[in-house]
């Protein structure tokens, strides 16, 4: 099973810590938070490892009708994804749900089609993530909606965020099985079900045994990106944790 690390764990000046990660671990980075010249330098230091890009989630809200620059921003993202040979770009459906839900779904679906068509121009793969939290009242696509999206977007791949799914009451093993044929990656992090805490695996109450078993059974090639925001000061501490996970869950 492939394991990667999100740069969410090492923000700002701490990001240099990722240079010390063993080459076996891929890296996912938030492209919108850096300039091309910055990422050029970091990618060289990351030593030719597997890369993925987290698409814009601050500069873009696909569920906001007033957000008219999303294609321009995604165009820049896809250009860089092609340049760095990223395996895929993660795409959020929405950050807010201000308005009629049915109308917002239709808006996001139409924009997804445009984004996917744009990605094809650069030969880039789009990975649609489950987002929104019941505790923030911004869930646009429910579980039933999400598992139907692959039929609507046959040219896209999908990504499961374990923390979002858990807060929203989704059964993770069932979710993995439902989208397994198009599951290209997962954002792996823990919480207690009440909020999106982005904790290391084992610090919340997610049933990791059933989750990792489902991944091994149905989607063994989906990259497991540890999207933590806390818990480790450096690459050595993080790698020790990853070794524990590999031994405990056989991943």
N, C-alpha and C positions, 0 to 999 in steps of 0.2 A: 504494500500500500504506500502510495506517495504522500509525503508530509511536507507542508510548506508553512511559512510563518508570515503573518501580516505585519506591516510596519506600524500598525496601530499601537503595538506594544512599545515602540521606541520613537516617540514623537520628537519633533524639533531637533535640537543638537544631539539627542540621544541616538538618533538613527544610525550614527556611525557604528554602533554596537553590532549591527547586522552584518557588517563586513567580516566579523569573526565567526559567523555561523559555518558549520561544516557544509561543503558543497552539495552534499546529498539532500539538503533541505532547500526547497524552492522558496521564493519570496513573492508576496503580493504587496503592491504598493499603491497608495492613493495618489495617482498621477496629478490630480488637480491641485495638490498642495505643494508643488514644486515646479521650477522652470526646467526647460529641456536641458540646459547646460548643467543643472544640478543633477538630474537623473542620469545624464550621460556619464558623469563622473562616478556616481554610485554604482551604476550597472557594470562598469569596468571593474570596480572594486569587488563586486559580488561574484566575480569569477565564473562567468559563463554557466550559470545554473538555470533551472527552470523558472520562468517568470510569468506572473499574471498581473493584470491591472484592475484595480477597483475603480470603476467609472465614477463620474461626478455625482455626489450626493449632497453637496452644499450649493454649488453653482447652478444645479438643475433640479427642478421638481416637475416631473412629467404630468402630474395631476393639477398643475396650476395653469389655467388657460392663458394667463398673462406671460408665462415663460415662453418667449418666442425665439430665444437664442440657443435652445437645446441642441439643435442639429449642428450649429457652428462649433459648439463646445465638444460635442461628440466627434466631429470631424477632426479636431485637433487631437483628441484622445486616440482615435483610431490610427491617425498618421503615426503617432508615437508607438502605438502597439505594434504596428507593422515593422517599424524601425528596430525595436528591441526584440522582435519575434516572440511577443507574449502569446501564451497558449490561448488565452481568452480575456475578454473585458467584462467585468461584472456590471450589470445594469439594474438599477432600482426602478420599480414601477412608480413609486410616489414617496413623498415625504409628508404630505398633508392630505386631508380629505375635506376640503372646504367647498361644499356644494352637494348637488344630487349625486348619490353614489353611482347610479346607473350611467349618468352622463359622464362622470369622471372615468369610469371603467372604459367607456367607448372612446374617450379622448386618449387615454393611456394606450389602449390597444392600437389605435390609429398611429400614435407616435412610435410605438414599438416597431410597427411595420416599416416606418421610415428609417428608424435607427438600424434595423437589421439590413435593409436594402443598402444603406450607407456603408455598413460594415463589410458588405460583400465587395464593394469597390476596392477596399484595402485588403481583402482576403483575411479578414479578422473574424474570429468567432465571438458571438455574444452569449453571455451566460445570465439568464434572468433569475434574479434572487427573490425569495419570499421576504417581504418587508412589511412594516407596520406593526403596531403593538396595541392589543386591546386596552392596556392600561393608559395609553395615550389617545385612544379613540381615533386612530388613523390607519386602521386595517381596510384596505381597498379590495384585495383579493383574498377571500377565505380559503380554507383548505380545499373545498370542493372546486372553487374557481381556479386555484393554482394548478391542480392536477389535470385540469382541462386545457391549460394554456399550450402545452406541447402540440396539441392538434391544431391550434390556431397559428402556431409559429414553427413549422417543420424545419426551418433553416436555422433555428436557434438551439442552444443548449440551455440547461438549467442548473441552478445552484441552490442548495438548501442551507439556510442559516439556522443552526441548531438552537441558538438562543431565542431568536424570534419565534420559531416554531413552538418552543417549550412555553414561552410566556402566553402564546395564543392557544395553548391546550392541544396542539397537534401531537399525534403519536409519531415519534420520529421514525421508528422502524417501518410503520405503514407508509409514511411519506417517502422514505427512501425507495421502498418497493414500488410505489405508485409511479414515480418518475424515473426509475432506474435506467430505462433505455436511453434517456437524454440527459442523465445526471453527469455533469463534467467535473463538479467540485462541490465542496461543502465548507462553510465557515463554521468552525468548531469552537464553541465556548460555552460556559456554564452559567447558570443563575438559579434562583430559588423559585422561579415561576411568577414573581411579582414585578420584575423589571429587567431591562436589558443590561445586565451588569458586566458582560464580557469577561467573566472570571475564567481562570484556568480550569481545565477538566478536573472534576473531583471536588471543587469548592462550592458547588450548588447541589441540586437534587435531581439532575437529569439521569435517566437510566442509561448509562453508557454501555453496559454489557449488551443490551438489546440493540442499541444504535450501531455499535461497531460490528456486531454480528450481521446485521442487515446490510451494512456497507460491504463487508467481506463476501456476503452471499449474492447480493444483487448488483452492486456497483463497485467492484474492487479497483477499478481504474480511476475512480473519481478522486481528485487530489483533495487531501484533508488539510485545509489551511487554518492554523491556529490563530484565531482572530481575538487575541487577548488584549486587554488594555492595562493590565496590572499584574503584579505577582513576581516579576523577575527583573533583576538589576542589570544583567548582562547575558551574553550568549551562552556562557558556561552553565549558568543556573537554568536557563531555558532548555538547553540540550539535556541536562540531567533529568529534567521533568519529562522530556520527550522519550528518553530511554525507558523511564518508568512506565509510561503509557504503552510503549511497544511491547514491553515484557508482560504487562498486566493483561492487555487486550489482544495480544498477538497480531498487532498491526505493523 
